[in-house]
Amino acid sequence: MKILCKIFGHLPPVYAKKGWYSPGEEYAKVDSNIVTDGIGCRHAIVKSECPRCGEEFKLCRIHLPD
């Protein structure tokens, strides 16, 4: 992990080096550990790679559709 990531946190993938795809359309991964809560709502974690240090980190948590 780079010192800037330790101080300010990881960069979201929109700051990654631009490739053949459109800016803002970088890929992320949905974690395979999907949890269902007591009212039947399914939760998952989206992970991405930091463009600054290359470490994978938790980007956000999501509710999965039925």
PDB file of N, CA, C and O in Angstrom:
ATOM      1  N   MET A   1       0.852  -1.171   0.000  1.00  0.00           N
ATOM      2  CA  MET A   1       0.000   0.000   0.000  1.00  0.00           C
ATOM      3  C   MET A   1       0.898   1.234   0.000  1.00  0.00           C
ATOM      4  O   MET A   1       1.864   1.305   0.759  1.00  0.00           O
ATOM      5  N   LYS A   2       0.581   2.187  -0.838  1.00  0.00           N
ATOM      6  CA  LYS A   2       1.352   3.425  -0.912  1.00  0.00           C
ATOM      7  C   LYS A   2       0.966   4.361   0.229  1.00  0.00           C
ATOM      8  O   LYS A   2      -0.126   4.260   0.790  1.00  0.00           O
ATOM      9  N   ILE A   3       1.881   5.274   0.564  1.00  0.00           N
ATOM     10  CA  ILE A   3       1.662   6.199   1.673  1.00  0.00           C
ATOM     11  C   ILE A   3       0.428   7.077   1.439  1.00  0.00           C
ATOM     12  O   ILE A   3      -0.285   7.389   2.393  1.00  0.00           O
ATOM     13  N   LEU A   4       0.159   7.484   0.187  1.00  0.00           N
ATOM     14  CA  LEU A   4      -1.031   8.301  -0.084  1.00  0.00           C
ATOM     15  C   LEU A   4      -2.322   7.540   0.209  1.00  0.00           C
ATOM     16  O   LEU A   4      -3.302   8.129   0.665  1.00  0.00           O
ATOM     17  N   CYS A   5      -2.325   6.227  -0.052  1.00  0.00           N
ATOM     18  CA  CYS A   5      -3.510   5.419   0.256  1.00  0.00           C
ATOM     19  C   CYS A   5      -3.684   5.267   1.760  1.00  0.00           C
ATOM     20  O   CYS A   5      -4.813   5.208   2.246  1.00  0.00           O
ATOM     21  N   LYS A   6      -2.589   5.203   2.502  1.00  0.00           N
ATOM     22  CA  LYS A   6      -2.683   5.116   3.965  1.00  0.00           C
ATOM     23  C   LYS A   6      -3.243   6.404   4.549  1.00  0.00           C
ATOM     24  O   LYS A   6      -4.013   6.369   5.509  1.00  0.00           O
ATOM     25  N   ILE A   7      -2.859   7.542   3.975  1.00  0.00           N
ATOM     26  CA  ILE A   7      -3.301   8.843   4.504  1.00  0.00           C
ATOM     27  C   ILE A   7      -4.711   9.193   4.040  1.00  0.00           C
ATOM     28  O   ILE A   7      -5.562   9.548   4.856  1.00  0.00           O
ATOM     29  N   PHE A   8      -4.963   9.095   2.727  1.00  0.00           N
ATOM     30  CA  PHE A   8      -6.217   9.566   2.153  1.00  0.00           C
ATOM     31  C   PHE A   8      -7.198   8.467   1.775  1.00  0.00           C
ATOM     32  O   PHE A   8      -8.347   8.760   1.443  1.00  0.00           O
ATOM     33  N   GLY A   9      -6.775   7.215   1.817  1.00  0.00           N
ATOM     34  CA  GLY A   9      -7.635   6.111   1.398  1.00  0.00           C
ATOM     35  C   GLY A   9      -7.410   5.787  -0.073  1.00  0.00           C
ATOM     36  O   GLY A   9      -6.740   6.531  -0.789  1.00  0.00           O
ATOM     37  N   HIS A  10      -7.973   4.678  -0.509  1.00  0.00           N
ATOM     38  CA  HIS A  10      -7.797   4.218  -1.883  1.00  0.00           C
ATOM     39  C   HIS A  10      -8.585   5.085  -2.864  1.00  0.00           C
ATOM     40  O   HIS A  10      -9.593   5.699  -2.514  1.00  0.00           O
ATOM     41  N   LEU A  11      -8.093   5.115  -4.099  1.00  0.00           N
ATOM     42  CA  LEU A  11      -8.797   5.825  -5.168  1.00  0.00           C
ATOM     43  C   LEU A  11      -9.881   4.930  -5.756  1.00  0.00           C
ATOM     44  O   LEU A  11      -9.653   3.733  -5.930  1.00  0.00           O
ATOM     45  N   PRO A  12     -11.051   5.479  -6.067  1.00  0.00           N
ATOM     46  CA  PRO A  12     -12.056   4.680  -6.774  1.00  0.00           C
ATOM     47  C   PRO A  12     -11.564   4.355  -8.183  1.00  0.00           C
ATOM     48  O   PRO A  12     -10.687   5.045  -8.703  1.00  0.00           O
ATOM     49  N   PRO A  13     -12.113   3.320  -8.800  1.00  0.00           N
ATOM     50  CA  PRO A  13     -11.609   2.882 -10.103  1.00  0.00           C
ATOM     51  C   PRO A  13     -11.832   3.873 -11.243  1.00  0.00           C
ATOM     52  O   PRO A  13     -11.263   3.681 -12.317  1.00  0.00           O
ATOM     53  N   VAL A  14     -12.630   4.917 -11.060  1.00  0.00           N
ATOM     54  CA  VAL A  14     -12.820   5.888 -12.140  1.00  0.00           C
ATOM     55  C   VAL A  14     -11.541   6.652 -12.449  1.00  0.00           C
ATOM     56  O   VAL A  14     -11.435   7.283 -13.501  1.00  0.00           O
ATOM     57  N   TYR A  15     -10.561   6.602 -11.537  1.00  0.00           N
ATOM     58  CA  TYR A  15      -9.293   7.278 -11.754  1.00  0.00           C
ATOM     59  C   TYR A  15      -8.246   6.358 -12.364  1.00  0.00           C
ATOM     60  O   TYR A  15      -7.084   6.743 -12.494  1.00  0.00           O
ATOM     61  N   ALA A  16      -8.642   5.157 -12.736  1.00  0.00           N
ATOM     62  CA  ALA A  16      -7.706   4.210 -13.344  1.00  0.00           C
ATOM     63  C   ALA A  16      -7.273   4.709 -14.716  1.00  0.00           C
ATOM     64  O   ALA A  16      -7.951   5.526 -15.338  1.00  0.00           O
ATOM     65  N   LYS A  17      -6.140   4.208 -15.171  1.00  0.00           N
ATOM     66  CA  LYS A  17      -5.652   4.554 -16.503  1.00  0.00           C
ATOM     67  C   LYS A  17      -6.706   4.147 -17.522  1.00  0.00           C
ATOM     68  O   LYS A  17      -7.192   3.016 -17.504  1.00  0.00           O
ATOM     69  N   LYS A  18      -7.050   5.055 -18.395  1.00  0.00           N
ATOM     70  CA  LYS A  18      -8.105   4.801 -19.363  1.00  0.00           C
ATOM     71  C   LYS A  18      -7.640   3.808 -20.419  1.00  0.00           C
ATOM     72  O   LYS A  18      -6.505   3.869 -20.893  1.00  0.00           O
ATOM     73  N   GLY A  19      -8.521   2.907 -20.774  1.00  0.00           N
ATOM     74  CA  GLY A  19      -8.215   1.882 -21.761  1.00  0.00           C
ATOM     75  C   GLY A  19      -9.155   1.982 -22.943  1.00  0.00           C
ATOM     76  O   GLY A  19      -9.574   3.075 -23.323  1.00  0.00           O
ATOM     77  N   TRP A  20      -9.479   0.858 -23.514  1.00  0.00           N
ATOM     78  CA  TRP A  20     -10.350   0.810 -24.694  1.00  0.00           C
ATOM     79  C   TRP A  20     -11.803   1.111 -24.355  1.00  0.00           C
ATOM     80  O   TRP A  20     -12.577   1.457 -25.247  1.00  0.00           O
ATOM     81  N   TYR A  21     -12.192   0.991 -23.095  1.00  0.00           N
ATOM     82  CA  TYR A  21     -13.571   1.233 -22.671  1.00  0.00           C
ATOM     83  C   TYR A  21     -13.756   2.714 -22.339  1.00  0.00           C
ATOM     84  O   TYR A  21     -12.780   3.458 -22.239  1.00  0.00           O
ATOM     85  N   SER A  22     -14.956   3.120 -22.175  1.00  0.00           N
ATOM     86  CA  SER A  22     -15.276   4.523 -21.880  1.00  0.00           C
ATOM     87  C   SER A  22     -14.889   4.873 -20.449  1.00  0.00           C
ATOM     88  O   SER A  22     -14.975   4.025 -19.562  1.00  0.00           O
ATOM     89  N   PRO A  23     -14.465   6.107 -20.216  1.00  0.00           N
ATOM     90  CA  PRO A  23     -14.156   6.544 -18.845  1.00  0.00           C
ATOM     91  C   PRO A  23     -15.383   6.392 -17.941  1.00  0.00           C
ATOM     92  O   PRO A  23     -16.506   6.662 -18.367  1.00  0.00           O
ATOM     93  N   GLY A  24     -15.170   5.964 -16.710  1.00  0.00           N
ATOM     94  CA  GLY A  24     -16.270   5.759 -15.773  1.00  0.00           C
ATOM     95  C   GLY A  24     -16.923   4.397 -15.892  1.00  0.00           C
ATOM     96  O   GLY A  24     -17.883   4.118 -15.174  1.00  0.00           O
ATOM     97  N   GLU A  25     -16.437   3.545 -16.773  1.00  0.00           N
ATOM     98  CA  GLU A  25     -17.008   2.208 -16.950  1.00  0.00           C
ATOM     99  C   GLU A  25     -15.991   1.121 -16.594  1.00  0.00           C
ATOM    100  O   GLU A  25     -15.965   0.066 -17.227  1.00  0.00           O
ATOM    101  N   GLU A  26     -15.162   1.375 -15.593  1.00  0.00           N
ATOM    102  CA  GLU A  26     -14.187   0.399 -15.159  1.00  0.00           C
ATOM    103  C   GLU A  26     -14.888  -0.753 -14.443  1.00  0.00           C
ATOM    104  O   GLU A  26     -15.988  -0.586 -13.917  1.00  0.00           O
ATOM    105  N   TYR A  27     -14.250  -1.913 -14.426  1.00  0.00           N
ATOM    106  CA  TYR A  27     -14.849  -3.105 -13.841  1.00  0.00           C
ATOM    107  C   TYR A  27     -14.583  -3.211 -12.345  1.00  0.00           C
ATOM    108  O   TYR A  27     -13.573  -2.721 -11.841  1.00  0.00           O
ATOM    109  N   ALA A  28     -15.503  -3.857 -11.651  1.00  0.00           N
ATOM    110  CA  ALA A  28     -15.370  -4.199 -10.242  1.00  0.00           C
ATOM    111  C   ALA A  28     -15.902  -5.624 -10.087  1.00  0.00           C
ATOM    112  O   ALA A  28     -16.478  -6.180 -11.022  1.00  0.00           O
ATOM    113  N   LYS A  29     -15.708  -6.214  -8.903  1.00  0.00           N
ATOM    114  CA  LYS A  29     -16.146  -7.594  -8.664  1.00  0.00           C
ATOM    115  C   LYS A  29     -17.145  -7.630  -7.523  1.00  0.00           C
ATOM    116  O   LYS A  29     -16.971  -6.954  -6.509  1.00  0.00           O
ATOM    117  N   VAL A  30     -18.187  -8.419  -7.692  1.00  0.00           N
ATOM    118  CA  VAL A  30     -19.121  -8.675  -6.595  1.00  0.00           C
ATOM    119  C   VAL A  30     -18.577  -9.858  -5.819  1.00  0.00           C
ATOM    120  O   VAL A  30     -18.334 -10.922  -6.389  1.00  0.00           O
ATOM    121  N   ASP A  31     -18.385  -9.677  -4.518  1.00  0.00           N
ATOM    122  CA  ASP A  31     -17.864 -10.743  -3.657  1.00  0.00           C
ATOM    123  C   ASP A  31     -18.845 -11.911  -3.646  1.00  0.00           C
ATOM    124  O   ASP A  31     -20.058 -11.707  -3.626  1.00  0.00           O
ATOM    125  N   SER A  32     -18.329 -13.113  -3.660  1.00  0.00           N
ATOM    126  CA  SER A  32     -19.184 -14.304  -3.702  1.00  0.00           C
ATOM    127  C   SER A  32     -19.868 -14.598  -2.367  1.00  0.00           C
ATOM    128  O   SER A  32     -20.733 -15.471  -2.302  1.00  0.00           O
ATOM    129  N   ASN A  33     -19.496 -13.886  -1.307  1.00  0.00           N
ATOM    130  CA  ASN A  33     -20.106 -14.090   0.005  1.00  0.00           C
ATOM    131  C   ASN A  33     -21.370 -13.238   0.105  1.00  0.00           C
ATOM    132  O   ASN A  33     -21.328 -12.116   0.608  1.00  0.00           O
ATOM    133  N   ILE A  34     -22.494 -13.774  -0.374  1.00  0.00           N
ATOM    134  CA  ILE A  34     -23.777 -13.065  -0.369  1.00  0.00           C
ATOM    135  C   ILE A  34     -24.564 -13.492   0.870  1.00  0.00           C
ATOM    136  O   ILE A  34     -24.725 -14.683   1.134  1.00  0.00           O
ATOM    137  N   VAL A  35     -25.049 -12.514   1.619  1.00  0.00           N
ATOM    138  CA  VAL A  35     -25.735 -12.770   2.880  1.00  0.00           C
ATOM    139  C   VAL A  35     -27.194 -12.339   2.763  1.00  0.00           C
ATOM    140  O   VAL A  35     -27.484 -11.296   2.177  1.00  0.00           O
ATOM    141  N   THR A  36     -28.108 -13.126   3.310  1.00  0.00           N
ATOM    142  CA  THR A  36     -29.523 -12.770   3.361  1.00  0.00           C
ATOM    143  C   THR A  36     -29.875 -12.408   4.798  1.00  0.00           C
ATOM    144  O   THR A  36     -29.603 -13.177   5.720  1.00  0.00           O
ATOM    145  N   ASP A  37     -30.480 -11.240   4.990  1.00  0.00           N
ATOM    146  CA  ASP A  37     -30.836 -10.819   6.345  1.00  0.00           C
ATOM    147  C   ASP A  37     -32.177 -11.405   6.767  1.00  0.00           C
ATOM    148  O   ASP A  37     -32.749 -12.215   6.037  1.00  0.00           O
ATOM    149  N   GLY A  38     -32.688 -11.013   7.926  1.00  0.00           N
ATOM    150  CA  GLY A  38     -33.898 -11.567   8.498  1.00  0.00           C
ATOM    151  C   GLY A  38     -35.168 -11.258   7.735  1.00  0.00           C
ATOM    152  O   GLY A  38     -36.166 -11.959   7.904  1.00  0.00           O
ATOM    153  N   ILE A  39     -35.164 -10.221   6.893  1.00  0.00           N
ATOM    154  CA  ILE A  39     -36.371  -9.883   6.128  1.00  0.00           C
ATOM    155  C   ILE A  39     -36.244 -10.303   4.658  1.00  0.00           C
ATOM    156  O   ILE A  39     -37.052  -9.894   3.824  1.00  0.00           O
ATOM    157  N   GLY A  40     -35.242 -11.109   4.346  1.00  0.00           N
ATOM    158  CA  GLY A  40     -35.102 -11.665   3.009  1.00  0.00           C
ATOM    159  C   GLY A  40     -34.340 -10.813   2.012  1.00  0.00           C
ATOM    160  O   GLY A  40     -34.291 -11.149   0.829  1.00  0.00           O
ATOM    161  N   CYS A  41     -33.743  -9.713   2.464  1.00  0.00           N
ATOM    162  CA  CYS A  41     -32.960  -8.853   1.580  1.00  0.00           C
ATOM    163  C   CYS A  41     -31.540  -9.414   1.457  1.00  0.00           C
ATOM    164  O   CYS A  41     -30.895  -9.708   2.463  1.00  0.00           O
ATOM    165  N   ARG A  42     -31.060  -9.562   0.218  1.00  0.00           N
ATOM    166  CA  ARG A  42     -29.721 -10.114  -0.010  1.00  0.00           C
ATOM    167  C   ARG A  42     -28.705  -8.981  -0.119  1.00  0.00           C
ATOM    168  O   ARG A  42     -28.950  -7.977  -0.789  1.00  0.00           O
ATOM    169  N   HIS A  43     -27.568  -9.151   0.545  1.00  0.00           N
ATOM    170  CA  HIS A  43     -26.513  -8.149   0.597  1.00  0.00           C
ATOM    171  C   HIS A  43     -25.236  -8.732   0.000  1.00  0.00           C
ATOM    172  O   HIS A  43     -24.959  -9.923   0.142  1.00  0.00           O
ATOM    173  N   ALA A  44     -24.459  -7.878  -0.670  1.00  0.00           N
ATOM    174  CA  ALA A  44     -23.174  -8.295  -1.218  1.00  0.00           C
ATOM    175  C   ALA A  44     -22.195  -7.122  -1.114  1.00  0.00           C
ATOM    176  O   ALA A  44     -22.593  -5.988  -0.847  1.00  0.00           O
ATOM    177  N   ILE A  45     -20.922  -7.411  -1.327  1.00  0.00           N
ATOM    178  CA  ILE A  45     -19.864  -6.409  -1.296  1.00  0.00           C
ATOM    179  C   ILE A  45     -19.259  -6.317  -2.694  1.00  0.00           C
ATOM    180  O   ILE A  45     -19.018  -7.334  -3.344  1.00  0.00           O
ATOM    181  N   VAL A  46     -19.014  -5.080  -3.151  1.00  0.00           N
ATOM    182  CA  VAL A  46     -18.352  -4.857  -4.430  1.00  0.00           C
ATOM    183  C   VAL A  46     -16.903  -4.457  -4.137  1.00  0.00           C
ATOM    184  O   VAL A  46     -16.646  -3.530  -3.370  1.00  0.00           O
ATOM    185  N   LYS A  47     -15.963  -5.172  -4.760  1.00  0.00           N
ATOM    186  CA  LYS A  47     -14.537  -4.905  -4.561  1.00  0.00           C
ATOM    187  C   LYS A  47     -13.917  -4.433  -5.863  1.00  0.00           C
ATOM    188  O   LYS A  47     -14.355  -4.805  -6.951  1.00  0.00           O
ATOM    189  N   SER A  48     -12.890  -3.608  -5.731  1.00  0.00           N
ATOM    190  CA  SER A  48     -12.188  -3.092  -6.894  1.00  0.00           C
ATOM    191  C   SER A  48     -10.711  -2.953  -6.567  1.00  0.00           C
ATOM    192  O   SER A  48     -10.309  -3.035  -5.407  1.00  0.00           O
ATOM    193  N   GLU A  49      -9.910  -2.742  -7.602  1.00  0.00           N
ATOM    194  CA  GLU A  49      -8.480  -2.559  -7.422  1.00  0.00           C
ATOM    195  C   GLU A  49      -8.174  -1.065  -7.411  1.00  0.00           C
ATOM    196  O   GLU A  49      -8.651  -0.322  -8.269  1.00  0.00           O
ATOM    197  N   CYS A  50      -7.384  -0.632  -6.445  1.00  0.00           N
ATOM    198  CA  CYS A  50      -6.983   0.770  -6.359  1.00  0.00           C
ATOM    199  C   CYS A  50      -6.006   1.067  -7.498  1.00  0.00           C
ATOM    200  O   CYS A  50      -4.996   0.377  -7.631  1.00  0.00           O
ATOM    201  N   PRO A  51      -6.289   2.085  -8.325  1.00  0.00           N
ATOM    202  CA  PRO A  51      -5.380   2.395  -9.423  1.00  0.00           C
ATOM    203  C   PRO A  51      -4.038   2.954  -8.959  1.00  0.00           C
ATOM    204  O   PRO A  51      -3.068   2.951  -9.718  1.00  0.00           O
ATOM    205  N   ARG A  52      -3.978   3.437  -7.713  1.00  0.00           N
ATOM    206  CA  ARG A  52      -2.738   4.020  -7.213  1.00  0.00           C
ATOM    207  C   ARG A  52      -1.776   2.954  -6.691  1.00  0.00           C
ATOM    208  O   ARG A  52      -0.590   2.973  -7.022  1.00  0.00           O
ATOM    209  N   CYS A  53      -2.287   2.014  -5.864  1.00  0.00           N
ATOM    210  CA  CYS A  53      -1.391   1.035  -5.238  1.00  0.00           C
ATOM    211  C   CYS A  53      -1.615  -0.389  -5.719  1.00  0.00           C
ATOM    212  O   CYS A  53      -0.779  -1.257  -5.468  1.00  0.00           O
ATOM    213  N   GLY A  54      -2.734  -0.653  -6.410  1.00  0.00           N
ATOM    214  CA  GLY A  54      -2.982  -1.983  -6.938  1.00  0.00           C
ATOM    215  C   GLY A  54      -3.614  -2.960  -5.958  1.00  0.00           C
ATOM    216  O   GLY A  54      -3.853  -4.116  -6.308  1.00  0.00           O
ATOM    217  N   GLU A  55      -3.889  -2.514  -4.732  1.00  0.00           N
ATOM    218  CA  GLU A  55      -4.499  -3.389  -3.724  1.00  0.00           C
ATOM    219  C   GLU A  55      -6.009  -3.459  -3.921  1.00  0.00           C
ATOM    220  O   GLU A  55      -6.640  -2.455  -4.250  1.00  0.00           O
ATOM    221  N   GLU A  56      -6.590  -4.641  -3.720  1.00  0.00           N
ATOM    222  CA  GLU A  56      -8.042  -4.782  -3.816  1.00  0.00           C
ATOM    223  C   GLU A  56      -8.669  -4.265  -2.522  1.00  0.00           C
ATOM    224  O   GLU A  56      -8.177  -4.553  -1.430  1.00  0.00           O
ATOM    225  N   PHE A  57      -9.760  -3.497  -2.647  1.00  0.00           N
ATOM    226  CA  PHE A  57     -10.418  -2.938  -1.468  1.00  0.00           C
ATOM    227  C   PHE A  57     -11.922  -2.944  -1.659  1.00  0.00           C
ATOM    228  O   PHE A  57     -12.417  -3.083  -2.778  1.00  0.00           O
ATOM    229  N   LYS A  58     -12.657  -2.791  -0.541  1.00  0.00           N
ATOM    230  CA  LYS A  58     -14.121  -2.767  -0.589  1.00  0.00           C
ATOM    231  C   LYS A  58     -14.571  -1.422  -1.126  1.00  0.00           C
ATOM    232  O   LYS A  58     -14.305  -0.381  -0.526  1.00  0.00           O
ATOM    233  N   LEU A  59     -15.264  -1.452  -2.275  1.00  0.00           N
ATOM    234  CA  LEU A  59     -15.741  -0.230  -2.909  1.00  0.00           C
ATOM    235  C   LEU A  59     -17.080   0.199  -2.320  1.00  0.00           C
ATOM    236  O   LEU A  59     -17.281   1.375  -2.014  1.00  0.00           O
ATOM    237  N   CYS A  60     -18.003  -0.767  -2.160  1.00  0.00           N
ATOM    238  CA  CYS A  60     -19.310  -0.451  -1.585  1.00  0.00           C
ATOM    239  C   CYS A  60     -20.039  -1.748  -1.219  1.00  0.00           C
ATOM    240  O   CYS A  60     -19.617  -2.850  -1.569  1.00  0.00           O
ATOM    241  N   ARG A  61     -21.144  -1.567  -0.504  1.00  0.00           N
ATOM    242  CA  ARG A  61     -22.053  -2.673  -0.203  1.00  0.00           C
ATOM    243  C   ARG A  61     -23.325  -2.435  -1.009  1.00  0.00           C
ATOM    244  O   ARG A  61     -23.731  -1.290  -1.209  1.00  0.00           O
ATOM    245  N   ILE A  62     -23.952  -3.512  -1.471  1.00  0.00           N
ATOM    246  CA  ILE A  62     -25.148  -3.365  -2.310  1.00  0.00           C
ATOM    247  C   ILE A  62     -26.247  -4.302  -1.839  1.00  0.00           C
ATOM    248  O   ILE A  62     -25.986  -5.313  -1.188  1.00  0.00           O
ATOM    249  N   HIS A  63     -27.504  -3.942  -2.183  1.00  0.00           N
ATOM    250  CA  HIS A  63     -28.639  -4.837  -2.032  1.00  0.00           C
ATOM    251  C   HIS A  63     -28.868  -5.488  -3.404  1.00  0.00           C
ATOM    252  O   HIS A  63     -28.941  -4.798  -4.421  1.00  0.00           O
ATOM    253  N   LEU A  64     -28.978  -6.792  -3.419  1.00  0.00           N
ATOM    254  CA  LEU A  64     -29.201  -7.515  -4.671  1.00  0.00           C
ATOM    255  C   LEU A  64     -30.696  -7.612  -4.965  1.00  0.00           C
ATOM    256  O   LEU A  64     -31.497  -7.797  -4.049  1.00  0.00           O
ATOM    257  N   PRO A  65     -31.071  -7.489  -6.221  1.00  0.00           N
ATOM    258  CA  PRO A  65     -32.496  -7.630  -6.567  1.00  0.00           C
ATOM    259  C   PRO A  65     -32.969  -9.063  -6.390  1.00  0.00           C
ATOM    260  O   PRO A  65     -32.162  -9.992  -6.360  1.00  0.00           O
ATOM    261  N   ASP A  66     -34.264  -9.235  -6.273  1.00  0.00           N
ATOM    262  CA  ASP A  66     -34.836 -10.579  -6.110  1.00  0.00           C
ATOM    263  C   ASP A  66     -34.679 -11.398  -7.370  1.00  0.00           C
ATOM    264  O   ASP A  66     -35.104 -12.553  -7.412  1.00  0.00           O
TER     265      ASP A  66
END
